Amino acid sequence: MKILNQDQPSIDEHILNWQDKSVMVVDDLKVNYLLVKALMGKTGITVCWAESGCDAINILKAGLKIDVILMDYNMPVMDGLQTTLIIKKLFPHIPVVSQSTYTDSPMFDRTNAPFDNYLSKPLKSKELIETVKFYLNQVASARNDIE
């Protein structure tokens, strides 16, 4: 897990141009997807929604280009932990950031979790954008290393 530097200058989302980037929100509650979409709106990033872990895996298997995944931890049928374990086996290059109200709870075990990072709900615009920016830069850097 990467710790983001909270002393970094504020990000002005008006100057971010992520029109060629995408983030997938995996959350059983549509309102959480809509919140991320609203918070990220001025960046130009494509925000798609998977209502379940199974939907997320199917979207990735279908070949949709996803740069960062925001994964709800507590979902019915297949929770965020199970979903992320499968995604990391199939698509290890895609960063997965857990988003949960449980990140400060003792029931939320970070020691063996496969997440690249964690965001606490309710999401805050600056923290969300800084986290996504960090992983978009990481993905871009990895792609440049391959080329």
VEXPA-271359 format. One line per 8 residues: number of its first residue (from 1); their letters; for each residue x, y, z of C-alpha. Coordinates in nm, 3 decimals. Layout:
<pts>
NUM) a) X,Y,Z ~ ... $
</pts>
This chain:
<pts>
1) mkilnqdq) 0.000,0.000,0.000 ~ 0.127,0.344,-0.092 ~ 0.093,0.633,0.147 ~ 0.013,0.951,-0.038 ~ 0.188,1.268,0.072 ~ -0.077,1.487,0.227 ~ 0.158,1.790,0.205 ~ 0.138,1.798,-0.175 $
9) psidehil) -0.009,2.112,-0.326 ~ -0.381,2.110,-0.386 ~ -0.493,1.965,-0.717 ~ -0.694,2.194,-0.940 ~ -0.928,1.951,-1.113 ~ -1.003,2.215,-1.378 ~ -0.655,2.160,-1.529 ~ -0.666,1.780,-1.524 $
17) nwqdksvm) -0.742,1.625,-1.860 ~ -0.811,1.257,-1.818 ~ -1.037,1.212,-2.120 ~ -0.838,0.905,-2.228 ~ -0.852,0.749,-1.878 ~ -1.113,0.538,-1.703 ~ -1.209,0.436,-1.355 ~ -1.453,0.161,-1.259 $
25) vvddlkvn) -1.662,0.194,-0.944 ~ -1.758,-0.146,-0.806 ~ -2.039,-0.086,-0.558 ~ -2.382,-0.236,-0.505 ~ -2.523,0.112,-0.434 ~ -2.569,0.328,-0.743 ~ -2.555,0.647,-0.533 ~ -2.187,0.577,-0.458 $
33) yllvkalm) -2.113,0.548,-0.830 ~ -2.300,0.873,-0.894 ~ -2.100,1.046,-0.620 ~ -1.767,0.938,-0.774 ~ -1.891,1.046,-1.116 ~ -1.984,1.388,-0.979 ~ -1.657,1.432,-0.786 ~ -1.450,1.332,-1.091 $
41) gktgitvc) -1.667,1.513,-1.346 ~ -1.439,1.806,-1.425 ~ -1.141,1.580,-1.493 ~ -1.296,1.431,-1.807 ~ -1.230,1.076,-1.687 ~ -1.471,0.802,-1.793 ~ -1.644,0.653,-1.488 ~ -1.816,0.319,-1.532 $
49) waesgcda) -2.017,0.122,-1.279 ~ -2.020,-0.244,-1.187 ~ -2.302,-0.328,-0.948 ~ -2.131,-0.643,-0.820 ~ -1.798,-0.818,-0.808 ~ -1.914,-1.060,-1.078 ~ -2.010,-0.768,-1.303 ~ -1.667,-0.610,-1.250 $
57) inilkagl) -1.484,-0.928,-1.346 ~ -1.705,-0.971,-1.655 ~ -1.642,-0.610,-1.764 ~ -1.266,-0.664,-1.736 ~ -1.281,-0.999,-1.917 ~ -1.477,-0.832,-2.197 ~ -1.174,-0.612,-2.257 ~ -1.298,-0.271,-2.144 $
65) kidvilmd) -0.993,-0.053,-2.072 ~ -0.991,0.030,-1.701 ~ -0.705,0.226,-1.546 ~ -0.812,0.226,-1.178 ~ -1.077,0.037,-0.982 ~ -1.258,0.181,-0.680 ~ -1.385,-0.124,-0.492 ~ -1.652,-0.124,-0.222 $
73) ynmpvmdg) -1.549,-0.356,0.058 ~ -1.892,-0.466,0.178 ~ -2.111,-0.606,-0.102 ~ -2.354,-0.898,-0.114 ~ -2.269,-1.231,-0.281 ~ -1.902,-1.154,-0.357 ~ -1.746,-0.888,-0.134 ~ -1.471,-0.648,-0.232 $
81) lqttliik) -1.197,-0.865,-0.087 ~ -1.299,-1.176,-0.284 ~ -1.348,-0.971,-0.600 ~ -1.009,-0.803,-0.567 ~ -0.831,-1.135,-0.514 ~ -0.975,-1.260,-0.845 ~ -0.900,-0.935,-1.027 ~ -0.541,-0.933,-0.904 $
89) klfphipv) -0.490,-1.288,-1.035 ~ -0.635,-1.204,-1.378 ~ -0.530,-0.838,-1.414 ~ -0.245,-0.771,-1.168 ~ -0.151,-0.444,-1.339 ~ -0.481,-0.269,-1.253 ~ -0.468,-0.077,-0.923 ~ -0.759,-0.152,-0.689 $
97) vsqstytd) -0.846,0.103,-0.420 ~ -1.086,-0.009,-0.149 ~ -1.357,0.239,-0.059 ~ -1.539,0.162,0.260 ~ -1.691,0.298,0.577 ~ -1.506,0.015,0.755 ~ -1.146,0.125,0.689 ~ -1.100,0.233,1.051 $
105) spmfdrtn) -1.286,-0.064,1.196 ~ -1.111,-0.362,1.359 ~ -1.309,-0.591,1.124 ~ -1.125,-0.434,0.829 ~ -0.801,-0.632,0.804 ~ -0.539,-0.449,0.599 ~ -0.251,-0.686,0.675 ~ -0.326,-0.946,0.408 $
113) apfdnyls) -0.563,-0.751,0.189 ~ -0.480,-0.727,-0.182 ~ -0.584,-0.361,-0.217 ~ -0.333,-0.106,-0.345 ~ -0.479,0.162,-0.120 ~ -0.783,0.260,0.088 ~ -1.030,0.547,0.088 ~ -1.279,0.602,0.366 $
121) kplkskel) -1.642,0.681,0.294 ~ -1.779,0.936,0.270 ~ -1.536,1.014,-0.011 ~ -1.370,1.354,-0.019 ~ -1.307,1.515,-0.358 ~ -0.942,1.611,-0.302 ~ -0.845,1.274,-0.155 ~ -1.025,1.085,-0.433 $
129) ietvkfyl) -0.866,1.289,-0.713 ~ -0.517,1.271,-0.557 ~ -0.545,0.895,-0.518 ~ -0.668,0.839,-0.873 ~ -0.397,1.073,-1.006 ~ -0.129,0.877,-0.819 ~ -0.239,0.547,-0.976 ~ -0.292,0.694,-1.322 $
137) nqvasarn) 0.067,0.818,-1.311 ~ 0.182,0.476,-1.193 ~ -0.006,0.302,-1.478 ~ 0.136,0.549,-1.733 ~ 0.487,0.492,-1.600 ~ 0.448,0.112,-1.623 ~ 0.320,0.143,-1.982 ~ 0.619,0.359,-2.074 $
145) die) 0.856,0.099,-1.926 ~ 0.700,-0.168,-2.149 ~ 0.734,0.041,-2.467 $
</pts>
